[in-house]
Amino acid sequence: MTKKPSAALFVAIAVVAALTLAACGSSDSSSTATVEDSGQGQDGSSSGGSEEHSGGQGNGGHGREDSGNGQGRSTGSGEGRRHAPVAPLEVSGGGSAQFHVKGGDNSVQDYGEEAADSELRQAAESTHAFFVASVRGEWAPACGLLAADEQKSLQSAAAQSPQLRGKGCAAALAAFTRPVSGSLAREITTVDAASLRHEGEQGFLIYVGAPDNTVYAMPLRLEGSVWKLGGISGVALPGVDAG
């Protein structure tokens, strides 16, 4: 019998986008010009208290602002943002067993079955490409990497703002995402894919990200023959230490 991920983890993954957008929905879109460390490593307020790894969420991740100098320089908007420095994708593999926690919650690690290397590579490329597109402000390509249900969720959350109602997924991502510094862009786009666990059309990419080699799970949905993202953030697996 297949072991299912814990209810708390499913809730945490499912509400990441909704909570982020709802929190920002009443703010003016001009706030996207603010330079803050955002997304990855954020102290999660959803069920389970898990951290999030996100391609440029609107919320300030570490509660600090960059000074705009040196490594902390903002990618800003326009040309600078389009050329934000990013980390290269790595696919080390090795499977989910390496992240088992003795006596802990291994529901994602044991979910369904291990996918083939080719599927792991494709899922990793989609996840990394979404983070890259997000930090560079390439909203249409970013939305194209999201599963249909996740796009609908974003649009529903954006509908809370009269200015965004009916404008689609790309407009929602643009309005609720702030530019990040060059150093944070590299951090956000750090993905070393280790495992793809799947059952039917539902899957989880398990990968190591920054900071501190945190291990995340990104929900995925198989549409046609392509794995697409079922969320805008990975959620840190509880109790897992990548070493």
SULLINPE-V712779 format. One line per field, one symbol per residue. psi: psi as a letter, one per 20 degrees, with the letter a starting at -180 (. if undefined). Layout:
psi=???
//
This chain:
psi=pppqqqhgggggghjggggghhhihiqqiiiiipoqpqepjqopirpikqqqoqllrhqogjkqqqijqcijpqibrcgghhkppqqqpqnhbirihijpopjaokhghjpcrprqhhhggghghggghggghghjkngghghiiqqghhghgghghhihphhipjirgghggghjpqqrrghhghghjoonphqopqocjprpppqpaqrklppqppqqpoodjppqpjriqqppppjpoi.
//
